[in-house]
Amino acid sequence: DIKGQRCFVSGSGNVAQYAAEKLIELGAVVLTLSDSTGYLYEKDGFTLEQVKQVMHIKNVKRASLKEYSSPSGVFVAGQRCWAVDAKASIALPCATQNEVEYEDAVALVNKGVSMVLEGANMPSTKEAIAHFHKSNVVLAAAKACNAGGVAVSGLEMAQNACMTTWAAQEVDERLKTIMRDIFAASSGASKEYGVTLQEGANIAGFEKIAKAMLAQGCV
């Protein structure tokens, strides 16, 4: 259950914005957001209204997070949010490739992080990944964890093909089903082959492509 879990979120683009929004909706506590100039820290967690303010800063004003205004918020310039002086159980790197280096992984483990959900594409370096595995941190690989964006594109194509529209709630329910299936495939492969969840996602992805190629007569 994610309710009450304290979370570090990096980035402030679409992935980070909607990850933060969904986390708050599910009852989690989002402590950080960041951009190339630094990071924001809300010690009691961002509210939905504060996330909307970040959305306005980034999507409308196209400005730095240093313009964020909150009596409880702190902006720290020139640092990644992994440096924040706080504890959390979940980290969501949603900014860019290789944003979690070995030193960051060590810091996150020391801050109590036991689960890393990759929103950005390949945000963790191989050294960081090795440390997460060594520390028994559950690592949800980007190829599985951030598949929702492509999945919703597929749902849009389905609506277009049927010349219909679905309510946001229906799209969200269909997406939940897709993501549950992705987790089940990744988790199933990890158990079958005795590997990590990350490696299970790799295997499940490979098997799906291999089966499709065989079905199409490509091999």
DRENDO-68486 format. One record per atom (N, C-alpha, C, O): residue in three letters; y, x, z. Coordinates in steps of 0.1 Angstrom, whole numbers, plus 2048, in hexadecimal, padded with zeros to 3 digits. Example, Ala and Ser with C-alpha at 12.3 -4.5 7.8 and 13.67 -1.06 7.14 Angstrom:
ALA7C788484EALA7D387B84EALA7DF88484EALA7DF88E855SER7EA880847SER7F5889847SER80088184FSER80B886850
# end
This chain:
ASP7F4808800ASP800800800ASP80C809800ASP80E811809ILE8158077F6ILE82180F7F5ILE82D80B7FEILE836812800LYS82B7FF804LYS8367FA80CLYS839804818LYS83080781FGLY84680781AGLY84A810824GLY84881F821GLY84D827829GLN842822816GLN840831813GLN84D83780EGLN855831807ARG850843814ARG85C84A810ARG85A852804ARG850859803CYS8638517FACYS8618577EDCYS86D85F7E8CYS87985C7EAPHE86A86B7E3PHE8748737DCPHE8738707CDPHE8688717C7VAL87E86C7C7VAL87E86A7B8VAL8888737B2VAL8948747B7SER88487A7A8SER88D8837A1SER89187C794SER88A87478FGLY89D88078FGLY8A287A783GLY8AB86E785GLY8AC869791SER8B286977BSER8BA85D77CSER8BB85676FSER8C484E76DGLY8B285A766GLY8B2853759GLY8A984675AGLY8A7842765ASN8A584174EASN89D83574EASN891835757ASN88E82C75FVAL889840756VAL87D84175EVAL88084076DVAL87A838774ALA889849771ALA88C849780ALA89383C784ALA88F83778FGLN89C83777CGLN8A282A780GLN89981F783GLN89981878DTYR88F81D779TYR88681277BTYR87B815784TYR87580B78AALA877821786ALA86E825790ALA87382279EALA86C81C7A6ALA8808267A0ALA8868237ADALA8878147AFALA88580F7BAGLU88B80D7A5GLU88C7FE7A6GLU87F7F87AAGLU87E7EF7B3LYS8747FC7A3LYS8677F67A6LYS8627FA7B4LYS85C7F27BBLEU8658077B8LEU86180B7C5LEU8678037D0LEU8617FE7DAILE8748007CFILE87C7F87D8ILE8767EA7D9ILE8757E47E3GLU8747E57CDGLU86E7D77CCGLU8617D67D3GLU85E7CC7D9LEU8597E17D3LEU84C7E17DALEU84D7E57E9LEU8437E57EFGLY8597E87EDGLY85B7EB7FBGLY85B7F97FFGLY85B7FC80BALA85B8027F5ALA85B8117F8ALA86A8157FBALA87380D7F9VAL86B821801VAL878826804VAL87C8327FBVAL87583C7FCVAL8858307F2VAL88983A7E8VAL8948427EFVAL89F83D7F1LEU89184F7F1LEU89B8587F8LEU8A48607EFLEU8B08637F3THR8A08637E3THR8A886C7DATHR8A88677CBTHR89F8607C7LEU8B286B7C4LEU8B486A7B6LEU8BB8777B2LEU8C387C7BASER8BA87B7A5SER8C18887A2SER8C5888793SER8C187F78BASP8CD892790ASP8D0895782ASP8D38A4781ASP8D08AB78ASER8D88A8775SER8D98B7773SER8E38BD77CSER8E48CA77DTHR8EC8B5783THR8F68BB78BTHR8F28BC79ATHR8F98C27A2GLY8E88B579EGLY8E48B57ACGLY8DC8A87AFGLY8D68A27A7TYR8DB8A57BCTYR8D38997C0TYR8DA8917CBTYR8E38967D2LEU8D68847CBLEU8DB87A7D5LEU8D18787E0LEU8C58787DDTYR8D58777ECTYR8CC8747F7TYR8D1869800TYR8DC869805GLU8C985F801GLU8CB85380AGLU8C1854815GLU8B5851812LYS8C5857821LYS8BB85A82CLYS8B384D82FLYS8A884F834ASP8B984282DASP8B2835830ASP8AC82E824ASP8A7823824GLY8AE835819GLY8A983080CGLY8B3828804GLY8BC82280APHE8B28297F7PHE8BC8227EEPHE8B98137EFPHE8AD80F7F0THR8C380B7EETHR8C27FD7ECTHR8C27FA7DDTHR8C58037D5LEU8BE7EE7D9LEU8BF7EB7CBLEU8CD7EB7C5LEU8CF7EF7BAGLU8D77E77CEGLU8E57E87CAGLU8E97F67C7GLU8F07F97BEGLN8E48007CFGLN8E880E7CDGLN8E18137C1GLN8E781C7BAVAL8D580F7BEVAL8CE8137B1VAL8D680E7A5VAL8D881579BLYS8DB8017A6LYS8E37FB79CLYS8F080479ALYS8F580578EGLN8F58097A5GLN9018127A3GLN8FE81E79CGLN905823793VAL8F282479FVAL8EE830797VAL8EC82C788VAL8F0834780MET8E6821786MET8E481D778MET8F281C771MET8F3820765HIS8FC816777HIS909815771HIS90F82376FHIS915825764ILE90D82C778ILE91383A777ILE90C84076AILE913847762LYS8FF83F769LYS8F884675FLYS8F883F751LYS8F9845747ASN8F7832751ASN8F582A745ASN90282673FASN903824733VAL90C823747VAL91981E742VAL924829742VAL92A82C738LYS92583074DLYS93083A74ELYS92B848748LYS933850745ARG91E849747ARG918856743ARG91D86274BARG92186C745ALA91D860758ALA92486A761ALA91987076AALA90E86D76ASER91E87A772SER91688177CSER914878788SER91C87078BLEU90887B78FLEU90587479BLEU90F8777A6LEU9108707B0LYS9188817A5LYS9228847AFLYS92C8797B0LYS9348797B9GLU92C8707A6GLU9358647A7GLU9308597AFGLU93684F7B2TYR92385A7B4TYR91D8507BCTYR92584F7C9TYR9298597CFSER9278427CDSER92E83F7D9SER9268377E3SER92282C7E0SER92483D7EFSER91D8367FASER92083C807SER920849808PRO923835811PRO92683B81EPRO91A842824PRO91C84B82DSER90E83F820SER902845826SER8FC84F81CSER8F3857820GLY901850810GLY8FB859806GLY901867806GLY90D868809VAL8F9870802VAL8FD87E802VAL8FA8847F4VAL8EE8827EFPHE90388A7EDPHE9018917E1PHE9008A07E3PHE90A8A67E9VAL8F58A67DFVAL8F48B57E0VAL8F48BB7D3VAL8EB8B87CAALA8FE8C37D0ALA9008C97C3ALA8F78D57C1ALA8F48DD7CAGLY8F28D67B4GLY8EB8E27B0GLY8DD8E47B5GLY8D88EF7B4GLN8D78DA7BBGLN8C98DB7C0GLN8C18D07BBGLN8C68C57B7ARG8B48D37BAARG8AA8C87B7ARG8A88C07C4ARG8A98C57CFCYS8A48B47C2CYS8A28AB7CDCYS8968AF7D6CYS8958AB7E2TRP88D8B77D1TRP8828BC7D9TRP8878C57E5TRP87F8C77EEALA8938C97E4ALA8998D27EFALA89E8C97FBALA8A28CF805VAL89E8BC7FAVAL8A48B4804VAL89D8B6811VAL8918B8812ASP8A58B581CASP8A08B6829ASP89B8A982FASP8A28A2836ALA88F8A582AALA88989882EALA87A89882CALA8758A1825LYS87488E831LYS86588D830LYS862881826LYS86A877826ALA85788281FALA853877816ALA844879814ALA83F883815SER83E86E80FSER83086E80CSER82D86E7FDSER8228727F9ILE83786A7F5ILE8358697E7ILE84186F7E0ILE84C86D7E3ALA83E8777D5ALA84887D7CDALA8468787BEALA83B8777B9LEU8518747B8LEU85186F7AALEU85A8787A2LEU8668757A1PRO85588279BPRO85E88A792PRO860882785PRO85788177DCYS86C87E783CYS86F875778CYS87B87A770CYS881873768ALA87D887771ALA88988D76AALA88589475DALA889890752THR87E89F75ETHR87C8A8752THR86F8B0754THR8698B175EGLN86B8B7749GLN8608C0749GLN8628CC752GLN86D8D1753ASN8578D0759ASN8578DC762ASN8628DB76DASN8678E6771GLU8658CF771GLU86F8CE77CGLU8698D178AGLU8708D4794VAL85C8D178BVAL8558D4798VAL84E8E1796VAL8438E2790GLU8538EC79BGLU84E8F979BGLU8468FB7A8GLU8458F37B1TYR83F9077A8TYR83690A7B3TYR83E9097C1TYR8389037CAGLU84A90E7C1GLU85190E7CEGLU8558FF7D2GLU8558FC7DEASP8578F77C8ASP85A8E97CBASP84D8E27D0ASP84E8DA7D9ALA8428E57CAALA8358DF7CEALA8328E37DDALA82E8DA7E5VAL8358EF7E0VAL8338F47EEVAL83C8EC7F7VAL8388E7802ALA8498EA7F3ALA8528E37FCALA84E8D47FDALA84F8CF808LEU8498CE7F3LEU8458C07F3LEU83A8BE7FCLEU8398B5804VAL8308C77FBVAL8248C6804VAL8288C8813VAL8248C081CASN8318D1815ASN8368D3823ASN83F8C8828ASN8408C6834LYS8448C081FLYS84C8B4823LYS8438A7825LYS84889D828GLY8368A9823GLY82D89E825GLY828896819GLY82288C81AVAL82C89B80DVAL828894801VAL8198957FFVAL8148A07FFSER81388A7FDSER8048897FBSER8018837EDSER7F58837E9MET80B87F7E6MET8098797D9MET81587C7D0MET82087A7D4VAL8128807C3VAL81C8837B9VAL81987A7ADVAL80F87B7A7LEU8238727AALEU82286979ELEU82B86E793LEU83786D795GLU826873789GLU82E87A77EGLU83486F775GLU82D86976DGLY84186E775GLY84886476CGLY84D86B760GLY84C866755ALA852878761ALA856880756ALA84A88574FALA83F885754ASN84C88B743ASN84189173BASN83F89F740ASN8488A8740MET8338A2745MET82F8AF74BMET8398B5754MET83E8C0751PRO83D8AE75FPRO8488B3768PRO8438BE771PRO84B8C5776SER8368C0773SER8318CA77CSER82B8D6774SER8248D576BTHR82F8E2779THR82A8EE773THR81B8F0777THR8178E9780LYS8148F8770LYS8068FA773LYS804900781LYS7FA8FD788GLU80D908785GLU80D90E793GLU80F90379DGLU8089037A8ALA8188FA79BALA81B8EE7A4ALA80E8E57A4ALA80A8E17AFILE8088E3799ILE7FC8DA798ILE7F18E07A1ILE7EA8DA7A8ALA7EF8EE79FALA7E58F47A7ALA7E78F37B6ALA7DE8F17BDHIS7F48F47BAHIS7F68F37C8HIS7F48E57CDHIS7EF8E37D8PHE7F88DB7C5PHE7F58CD7C9PHE7E68CB7CBPHE7E28C57D5HIS7DE8CF7C1HIS7D08CE7C2HIS7CA8D57CFHIS7C28D07D6LYS7CF8E17D1LYS7CB8E97DCLYS7CE8E27E9LYS7C68E37F3SER7D98DB7E9SER7DE8D47F6SER7D98C57F6SER7DD8BE7FFASN7CF8C27EDASN7CA8B47EDASN7D48A97EBASN7D389E7F0VAL7DE8AC7E3VAL7E88A37DFVAL7E389B7D3VAL7DE8A17CAVAL7E488E7D4VAL7E08857C8VAL7EB8877BEVAL7F68837C0LEU7E688B7B2LEU7F088D7A7LEU7EC88479CLEU7E2885795ALA7F587A799ALA7F487178EALA7FB877782ALA807878781ALA7F387B778ALA7F888276DALA801879764ALA80086D763ALA80B88075EALA815879757ALA80F87174CALA814865749LYS805876745LYS7FF86E739LYS7FA86173DLYS7F9857735ALA7F685F74AALA7F285274FALA7FD84B757ALA7FF83F755CYS80485375FCYS80E84C768CYS81A847761CYS81F83C765ASN81E84D756ASN82A84874FASN826841742ASN82E840739ALA81983C741ALA815835735ALA81B827734ALA81A821729GLY82282373EGLY82881573EGLY832813733GLY83380972DGLY83981E730GLY84481D726GLY83E81A718GLY843811711VAL833822715VAL82D81F708VAL826812708VAL82580B6FEALA82080E714ALA819801715ALA8227F6712ALA81F7EC70BVAL82E7F6718VAL8387EB716VAL83D7EB707VAL83F7E0702SER83D7F7701SER8417F76F2SER8367EF6EBSER8397E86E1GLY8297F16EFGLY81E7EA6E9GLY81F7DB6EBGLY81C7D36E2LEU8247D76F7LEU8257C96FALEU8317C36F2LEU8307B76EEGLU83B7CB6EFGLU8467C66E7GLU8417C46D8GLU8457BA6D2MET8397CD6D4MET8337CB6C6MET82A7BF6C5MET82A7B86BBALA8237BC6D0ALA81A7B06D0ALA8237A36D0ALA81F79A6C9GLN82E7A36D7GLN8377986D7GLN83D7966C9GLN83E78B6C4ASN8417A16C3ASN8477A06B5ASN83C79B6ABASN8407936A2ALA8307A06ACALA82579C6A3ALA82278D6A4ALA81F78669BCYS8247886B0CYS8217796B3CYS82D7716B2CYS82D7646B3MET8397776AFMET8467706AEMET8487686BAMET84C75C6B9THR84776E6C6THR8497676D2THR8507716DCTHR85177D6DATHR85476C6E8THR8597746F2THR853770700THR850765702TRP85177A708TRP84B778715TRP85677A720TRP85F78271EALA85577372BALA85E775736ALA85C78373CALA85178873BALA866788742ALA865795749ALA859796752ALA8527A0753GLN85778B75AGLN84C78A763GLN83E78C75CGLN835792761GLU83D785750GLU830786749GLU82E795744GLU82379A745VAL83879B73FVAL8377A973AVAL8337B2746VAL82B7BA744ASP8397AF751ASP8367B875DASP8277B6761ASP8217BF765GLU8227A9761GLU8147A7765GLU80B7AE75BGLU8017B375FARG80E7AD74EARG8067B3744ARG8067C2746ARG7FC7C9744LEU8127C8749LEU8137D674BLEU80A7DA758LEU8047E5757LYS80B7D2762LYS8037D576ELYS7F47D676BLYS7ED7DF76FTHR7EF7CD762THR7E17CD75ETHR7DE7DA756THR7D47E0759ILE7E77DE74DILE7E57EA745ILE7E47F674FILE7DC7FF74DMET7EE7F7758MET7EE803761MET7E280376AMET7DD80E76EARG7DE7F776FARG7D17F7777ARG7C57FC76FARG7BD804775ASP7C57F8762ASP7BA7FD75AASP7BA80C758ASP7B0813758ILE7C6811756ILE7C8820754ILE7C3827761ILE7BC831760PHE7C782276DPHE7C3828779PHE7B482777BPHE7AE83177FALA7AE81C778ALA7A081A779ALA798824770ALA78E82A774ALA79D826764ALA79782F75AALA79883E75FALA78E84575FSER7A4841764SER7A684F769SER79E852776SER79885C777SER79E84877FSER79784A78BSER78884A789SER78185278FGLY784841780GLY77584177DGLY77184E777GLY76685377AALA77885476EALA775860768ALA77586C772ALA76C874772SER77E86B77BSER77F876785SER77387678ESER76E880793LYS76E869791LYS76286879ALYS75686C792LYS74D872798GLU755867786GLU74986A77EGLU74787977BGLU73C87E77CTYR752880779TYR75188E776TYR754898782TYR7538A4780GLY75789278DGLY75A89A799GLY7668A2798GLY7668AE79CVAL77189D792VAL77D8A4790VAL78989D797VAL78789279CTHR7958A3795THR7A189C79BTHR7A5890793THR7A088E788LEU7AE888799LEU7B387D792LEU7BB881785LEU7BA87A77BGLN7C288C786GLN7C989177AGLN7BF89476FGLN7C1890763GLU7B589C772GLU7AA89F768GLU7A3893763GLU79F892758GLY7A188976CGLY79B87D768GLY7A387575EGLY79E86F755ALA7B087675FALA7B9870755ALA7B8877748ALA7B787073DASN7B7884748ASN7B488C73CASN7A7887735ASN7A7885729ILE79D88773DILE790883737ILE790875732ILE78A872727ALA79686B73AALA79685D735ALA79E85C728ALA79A85571FGLY7A9863727GLY7B086371BGLY7A986970FGLY7A9863704PHE7A2874711PHE79A87A706PHE78F871702PHE78C86F6F6GLU78886B70CGLU77D862708GLU781855700GLU77A8516F7LYS78D850704LYS7928456FDLYS7958486EELYS7928406E5ILE79B8546ECILE79E8586DEILE79185B6D7ILE7908576CBALA7888626DDALA77B8656D7ALA7738586D2ALA76E8586C7LYS77384E6DBLYS76C8426D8LYS77383B6CCLYS76C8356C3ALA78183B6CCALA7888356C1ALA78583C6B4ALA7838366A9MET7848496B4MET7818516A8MET77384E6A3MET77184D697LEU76A84D6ACLEU75C8496A8LEU75C83B6A2LEU755839698ALA7638326A8ALA7638246A4ALA769823696ALA76581A68EGLN77282B693GLN77982B686GLN77283467BGLN777835670GLY76783A67FGLY760843676GLY767850673GLY764856668CYS76F85467CCYS776861679CYS76D86D67CCYS770878677VAL76386B683VAL75A877687VAL74C873683VAL74387B685
# end
